[in-house]
Amino acid sequence: MPAPDEGLKQNLRPRHLQLIALGGIIGSSLFIGSGAVIHTVGPASVLSYAIGGLLVVLVMRMLGEMAAAHPTVGSFAEYARQSLGNWAGFTIGWLYWYYWVGVVAFEAVAGAEILHGWIHAVPSWVFSLLLMLALTLSNLVSVRSFGETEFWLASVKVLTIVVFLVIGVLFVLGFWPGAHFSVGNIARDGFFTGGGFSVVHGVVLVIFAYFGAEIVTIVAAESDQPEQAVAKATTTTVWRVLLFYVGSAVLLVMITPWQQIPEKTSPFAAAFGRFGIPAAETIMSVVVLTAALSVLNSGLYTASRMHFALRKHGWAPRWVGDTNRRGVPWKSILLSTVIGYIAVLMNYLAPGAVFDFIINSAGAVALFLYAIITASQLRMRRTLERTEPERLKLRMWFYPWLSWLTLIGIVLVLVSMLFVESARSQLYLSLISVAVIVLIYALAVRPYQARRERSPEKPR
């Protein structure tokens, strides 16, 4: 097994990784955003979730192949560096860090709004601050503390989905008290109600809901069994996607005619209400808060570990690699948190400007990341087969054809964003983010590193 990254502790247990893998793809976008997707696409949104999920499953399989061969902090950024060059590792590493810093701020604001709805006397910004402080502390204490926090937060999300799936199946089959057979709701007014392109439109909307599945390959580097953890997590992605997202979408449009599904509030709360479960809205508010806290917690962890990994090649200040006696890169965590605090502050000072720019300019990062992972796997697999075939403990299906089809699918989704009004600005702003980072590398980082390599090291 490869040596752990310097200073970090391998203190996460298999149960931590299992729940992180299970809950990593379940966010508030599923509990709330699925209603907007169904209203946009209609019952065919089921296909949108299936196609988007298939792309994620294939990307995770490729990432799993690389991570099982080389488990390391930084994961796909390191694989991009090894396979495509320094520019790719630098670009995707900083893009990913930027994305999660923005998500941390977004989830802190989302969680605060829920709490403010319960306790009006306390301003939202106070709740945002408290949530950021609480989960920063969770990350600073130890990696085991992060793992335990995420274990219980993810447990709530997973349990909610499982309960919904079980009761939902009974309900649509007419076996639940007061229910009748309602499977036909999925096509009562037609299936492709918005036309064929609406399915592609839906893929653009749902693909970002799956983002986060890749976290487990970063977390695995701090587990006591990295290769086994990655292999298990990535191979179970298939049924997690099918059950949690596609299964939920199918049941939602069977439980209620799609026109009656709420668009701006949680369709899951409405479904639980139809099941006759009391206080459904309140229960789902708690679950959505839990989902927000889970993403905030894992976002801080992920941003700090990516930052920590970037310093190994001189792409971030060396001091971000400092760890405390518990193996926590505390300076990297605090720096990532400070940016999050600034973004939260901007939301209250200029809610329609800076904060929205931060969120939207990272909107298409998921697809750029998936494209680079795919390109990295195509190159790394060829190298491993030639030099170290024994490291290929987990293999991509039907390589290289399925890898190339996945890359083409990702590019098609990116192009489709140009034709979706709500996604077009995200694509443009994300392209600007990519261009800025590539320029920083080309004009500053690469020349600096080239000068250092040419200059002989001074004797100490």
C-alpha positions in Angstrom: 0.0 0.0 0.0 1.4 3.4 -0.8 2.6 5.5 2.1 0.2 8.1 3.4 0.7 11.7 2.4 3.2 13.4 4.8 1.6 14.6 8.0 -1.9 13.1 7.4 -3.3 10.3 9.5 -5.1 7.3 8.1 -7.8 7.3 10.8 -11.0 6.8 8.8 -12.7 3.5 9.1 -14.7 1.5 6.4 -18.0 2.6 8.0 -17.1 6.3 7.6 -16.3 5.8 3.9 -19.4 3.7 3.3 -21.7 6.4 4.5 -19.7 9.2 2.9 -20.0 7.2 -0.4 -23.7 6.6 0.2 -24.5 10.2 1.2 -22.0 12.0 -1.0 -24.4 12.3 -3.9 -27.5 13.2 -1.8 -27.8 17.0 -1.4 -30.5 19.6 -1.1 -30.7 19.6 -4.9 -32.4 16.2 -4.7 -34.8 17.1 -1.9 -35.8 20.5 -3.4 -34.4 20.9 -6.9 -36.0 17.7 -8.3 -39.4 19.5 -8.4 -38.1 22.2 -10.7 -36.5 19.5 -13.0 -39.8 17.6 -13.2 -41.7 20.8 -14.0 -39.2 21.6 -16.8 -39.0 18.2 -18.4 -42.2 16.4 -17.3 -42.2 12.6 -16.7 -39.3 12.2 -19.1 -37.2 13.8 -16.3 -36.7 10.1 -15.3 -34.6 9.7 -18.4 -32.7 12.9 -17.7 -31.7 11.5 -14.2 -30.8 8.2 -15.8 -28.6 9.6 -18.5 -26.9 12.0 -16.1 -26.5 9.2 -13.6 -25.0 7.0 -16.3 -22.3 9.6 -17.1 -21.4 9.9 -13.4 -21.3 6.1 -13.0 -18.9 5.8 -15.9 -16.7 8.7 -14.7 -16.6 7.2 -11.2 -15.6 3.8 -12.6 -12.7 5.5 -14.4 -11.7 7.4 -11.3 -12.0 4.3 -9.2 -9.5 2.5 -11.6 -7.0 5.3 -11.1 -7.6 5.7 -7.4 -7.2 2.0 -6.7 -3.9 2.0 -8.6 -2.6 5.2 -6.9 -4.6 6.3 -3.8 -3.4 9.8 -2.9 -4.7 13.1 -1.5 -5.7 15.3 -4.4 -6.9 12.3 -6.3 -7.9 13.4 -9.8 -5.7 16.6 -9.8 -2.7 14.3 -9.3 -3.9 11.9 -12.0 -4.4 14.8 -14.4 -0.8 16.0 -13.6 0.6 12.6 -14.2 -1.4 11.9 -17.4 -1.9 15.3 -19.1 0.8 17.5 -17.6 1.3 20.1 -14.9 -1.2 22.6 -16.5 -4.1 20.1 -16.1 -3.3 19.2 -12.5 -2.9 22.9 -11.6 -6.1 24.0 -13.4 -8.4 21.3 -12.2 -7.0 21.4 -8.6 -7.6 25.1 -8.2 -11.0 24.9 -10.0 -12.1 22.2 -7.7 -11.0 24.1 -4.6 -12.8 27.3 -5.9 -15.9 25.3 -6.5 -16.1 23.8 -3.0 -15.3 27.1 -1.3 -18.3 28.6 -3.1 -20.4 25.6 -2.2 -19.4 26.0 1.5 -20.7 29.5 1.5 -23.9 28.6 -0.4 -24.8 25.8 2.0 -24.1 28.0 5.0 -26.5 30.5 3.6 -29.1 27.8 2.7 -28.9 26.2 6.2 -29.1 29.6 7.9 -32.3 30.4 6.0 -33.9 27.3 7.3 -32.9 28.1 10.9 -34.1 31.7 10.5 -37.5 30.4 9.4 -37.7 28.6 12.7 -36.3 31.4 14.9 -37.1 34.7 13.3 -35.5 36.7 16.1 -32.0 35.7 15.1 -30.6 37.2 11.9 -29.7 34.8 9.1 -26.1 36.0 9.0 -25.6 34.9 12.7 -26.8 31.4 11.8 -24.5 31.3 8.8 -21.6 32.3 11.0 -22.5 29.7 13.6 -22.8 26.9 11.1 -19.4 27.8 9.5 -17.8 27.9 12.9 -19.3 24.5 14.1 -18.2 22.6 11.0 -14.8 24.3 10.8 -14.3 23.0 14.4 -15.4 19.5 13.3 -12.8 19.5 10.6 -10.0 21.0 12.8 -10.3 18.5 15.6 -9.3 15.4 13.6 -10.1 13.5 10.4 -11.9 11.1 12.6 -14.1 13.9 13.9 -14.9 14.9 10.3 -15.7 11.3 9.5 -18.0 10.8 12.5 -19.8 14.1 11.8 -20.3 13.1 8.2 -21.3 9.6 9.1 -24.3 10.8 11.2 -25.3 13.6 8.8 -25.2 11.2 5.8 -27.1 8.6 7.8 -30.1 11.0 8.1 -30.1 11.6 4.4 -29.8 7.9 3.5 -32.5 6.9 6.0 -34.9 9.5 4.6 -34.4 8.3 1.0 -34.8 4.6 2.0 -38.0 5.4 3.9 -39.3 7.3 1.0 -38.5 4.5 -1.5 -40.1 1.8 0.7 -43.3 3.7 1.4 -43.4 5.1 -2.1 -43.4 1.7 -3.7 -46.2 0.5 -1.4 -48.1 3.7 -2.1 -48.0 3.5 -6.0 -48.9 -0.2 -5.8 -52.0 0.6 -3.7 -50.7 -1.3 -0.6 -50.4 1.8 1.6 -53.5 2.9 3.7 -55.7 5.2 1.7 -53.7 4.7 -1.5 -54.7 3.3 -4.9 -52.7 1.9 -7.8 -51.1 5.0 -9.3 -48.2 3.7 -11.5 -50.0 5.1 -14.6 -49.4 8.7 -13.4 -46.0 8.6 -15.0 -47.6 8.7 -18.5 -51.2 9.9 -17.8 -50.8 13.0 -19.9 -48.0 11.7 -22.1 -44.3 11.0 -21.3 -42.4 13.4 -23.5 -44.5 16.4 -22.5 -41.8 18.9 -23.3 -40.5 17.3 -26.5 -37.4 15.3 -27.1 -34.8 18.1 -26.4 -36.4 18.6 -22.9 -34.6 15.4 -21.9 -31.2 16.9 -22.8 -32.3 20.1 -21.1 -33.0 18.0 -18.0 -29.6 16.3 -18.2 -28.0 19.8 -18.0 -30.0 20.6 -14.9 -29.5 17.3 -13.1 -25.8 16.5 -13.8 -24.7 19.0 -11.1 -26.9 17.2 -8.5 -24.6 14.2 -8.8 -21.4 16.2 -8.1 -19.8 15.1 -4.9 -19.6 11.3 -5.7 -15.9 11.8 -6.3 -15.2 12.9 -2.8 -14.8 9.3 -1.6 -11.6 8.9 -3.7 -10.1 11.9 -1.8 -11.3 10.7 1.6 -9.9 7.2 0.9 -6.3 8.5 1.1 -6.9 9.0 4.9 -8.5 5.6 5.4 -6.7 2.5 6.8 -7.6 0.5 3.7 -7.5 2.9 0.7 -7.5 0.5 -2.2 -10.4 -1.6 -0.8 -12.4 1.5 0.1 -12.1 3.0 -3.3 -12.9 -0.2 -5.1 -16.0 -0.8 -3.0 -17.3 2.8 -3.1 -16.9 3.2 -6.9 -18.5 -0.2 -7.7 -21.5 0.6 -5.6 -22.1 3.9 -7.4 -24.3 2.2 -9.9 -27.0 1.1 -7.5 -26.7 4.2 -5.5 -27.5 6.4 -8.5 -30.3 4.1 -9.7 -31.9 3.9 -6.3 -31.5 7.4 -4.9 -32.0 9.6 -7.9 -33.6 7.6 -10.7 -35.8 5.6 -8.2 -36.9 8.8 -6.5 -37.7 10.5 -9.7 -39.8 7.5 -10.9 -41.7 7.4 -7.7 -42.3 11.2 -7.5 -44.1 11.2 -10.9 -46.1 8.1 -10.0 -47.2 9.3 -6.6 -48.5 12.6 -7.9 -49.3 13.8 -11.5 -46.3 15.8 -12.5 -48.2 19.1 -12.9 -49.1 18.9 -9.2 -45.6 18.4 -7.9 -44.4 21.5 -6.2 -41.7 23.4 -8.1 -40.2 25.7 -5.4 -40.7 23.6 -2.3 -39.7 20.0 -1.6 -41.6 17.5 -3.7 -40.5 14.9 -1.0 -42.4 16.9 1.7 -45.5 16.9 -0.6 -45.1 13.1 -1.1 -44.7 12.4 2.6 -47.9 14.5 3.1 -49.8 12.3 0.7 -48.5 9.3 2.7 -50.3 10.8 5.7 -47.2 11.3 7.7 -47.8 14.2 10.1 -45.5 17.3 10.1 -44.1 16.3 6.7 -42.9 19.9 5.9 -41.1 20.2 9.2 -39.5 16.8 8.9 -38.2 17.6 5.4 -36.9 21.0 6.6 -34.8 19.1 9.1 -33.6 16.7 6.5 -32.7 19.5 4.0 -30.8 21.3 6.9 -29.0 18.0 7.5 -28.1 17.8 3.8 -26.8 21.4 3.8 -24.7 20.7 6.8 -23.4 17.5 5.3 -22.3 19.3 2.1 -20.8 22.1 4.1 -18.8 19.7 6.3 -17.5 17.6 3.3 -16.9 20.8 1.3 -14.6 22.2 3.9 -12.8 18.8 4.1 -12.5 18.5 0.3 -11.3 22.1 -0.3 -8.6 21.8 2.4 -7.3 18.4 1.1 -7.2 19.6 -2.5 -5.3 22.7 -1.2 -3.0 20.5 0.8 -2.3 18.4 -2.3 -1.6 21.4 -4.5 1.3 22.5 -2.3 3.3 19.3 -3.1 4.2 20.7 -6.6 4.6 24.3 -5.6 1.2 25.3 -6.8 0.1 26.6 -3.4 2.1 28.1 -0.5 4.2 25.5 1.4 2.7 26.6 4.7 -0.8 25.2 3.8 0.8 21.8 4.2 1.4 22.3 7.9 -0.4 19.7 10.0 -1.1 19.6 13.8 -0.3 16.6 16.0 -3.6 15.0 15.0 -2.6 15.1 11.3 -5.0 17.9 10.3 -3.9 20.5 7.7 -5.3 23.3 9.9 -3.9 26.2 7.9 -5.5 25.0 4.7 -8.8 24.4 6.5 -8.7 27.9 8.0 -7.8 29.6 4.7 -10.6 27.7 2.9 -13.0 28.8 5.6 -11.9 32.4 5.5 -12.8 32.6 1.8 -16.2 31.0 2.7 -16.7 33.7 5.4 -16.0 36.4 2.8 -18.5 34.9 0.4 -21.1 34.6 3.1 -20.5 38.3 3.9 -20.9 39.2 0.3 -24.2 37.5 0.2 -25.6 39.9 2.8 -23.8 43.0 1.5 -24.4 42.4 -2.2 -26.7 39.4 -2.6 -27.2 40.0 -6.3 -23.6 40.5 -7.3 -20.5 39.0 -5.8 -22.1 35.9 -4.2 -24.1 35.0 -7.4 -20.9 35.4 -9.4 -19.0 33.0 -7.2 -21.7 30.4 -7.4 -22.4 30.7 -11.1 -18.7 31.0 -12.2 -18.1 27.5 -10.7 -21.3 26.1 -12.1 -19.9 24.0 -15.0 -16.8 22.9 -13.1 -18.3 19.5 -12.6 -18.3 18.8 -16.3 -14.8 20.2 -16.8 -13.7 17.9 -14.0 -15.4 14.9 -15.5 -13.9 15.6 -18.9 -10.3 15.8 -17.4 -10.9 12.6 -15.4 -11.9 10.8 -18.5 -8.9 12.1 -20.5 -6.6 11.2 -17.6 -7.9 7.7 -17.5 -7.5 7.1 -21.2 -3.8 8.1 -20.9 -3.0 6.5 -17.5 -4.6 3.2 -18.4 -2.4 2.9 -21.5 0.7 3.6 -19.4 -0.3 1.2 -16.6 -0.9 -1.6 -19.0 2.6 -1.1 -20.4 4.5 -0.6 -17.2 2.6 -1.7 -14.1 -0.4 -4.0 -15.1 -0.5 -5.5 -11.6 -1.8 -2.1 -10.3 -5.0 -2.4 -12.3 -7.0 -3.9 -9.5 -10.2 -2.2 -10.7 -10.8 -1.8 -14.5 -13.0 0.4 -16.6 -15.6 -1.5 -18.5 -15.0 -1.9 -22.3 -11.9 0.2 -22.3 -11.2 2.3 -24.4 -14.6 2.6 -26.3 -16.7 3.3 -23.3 -14.2 5.9 -22.0 -14.3 7.7 -25.4 -18.2 7.6 -25.5 -18.2 9.1 -22.0 -16.0 11.9 -23.0 -18.2 12.6 -26.1 -21.3 12.6 -23.8 -19.7 15.1 -21.5 -18.8 17.4 -24.4 -22.4 17.2 -25.7 -23.8 18.2 -22.3 -21.4 21.2 -22.2 -22.5 22.2 -25.7 -26.2 21.8 -24.7 -25.7 24.3 -22.0 -25.5 27.0 -24.7 -29.1 26.2 -25.6 -30.4 26.3 -22.0 -31.0 29.8 -20.9 -30.6 29.1 -17.2 -27.3 27.3 -17.8 -25.8 29.5 -20.4 -24.4 32.2 -18.0 -23.0 29.4 -15.8 -21.1 28.0 -18.8 -19.7 31.4 -19.8 -18.6 32.4 -16.3 -17.1 29.0 -15.7 -15.1 29.3 -18.9 -13.9 32.6 -17.6 -12.8 30.9 -14.4 -10.9 28.2 -16.4 -9.3 30.9 -18.6 -8.1 32.9 -15.6 -6.5 29.8 -13.9 -4.8 28.6 -17.1 -3.4 32.1 -17.7 -2.1 32.3 -14.1 -0.3 29.0 -14.7 1.0 30.0 -18.1 2.1 33.5 -17.2 3.3 33.1 -13.6 3.5 29.5 -12.2 5.2 27.8 -15.2 7.9 30.4 -15.8 8.6 30.6 -12.0 9.0 26.8 -11.8 11.2 26.7 -14.9 13.5 29.4 -13.4 13.8 27.3 -10.2 14.6 24.2 -12.2 17.4 26.0 -14.1 18.9 27.6 -11.0 21.3 25.4 -9.0 20.2 24.9 -5.5 22.1 27.1 -3.1 24.1 25.3 -0.4 22.6 25.6 3.1 
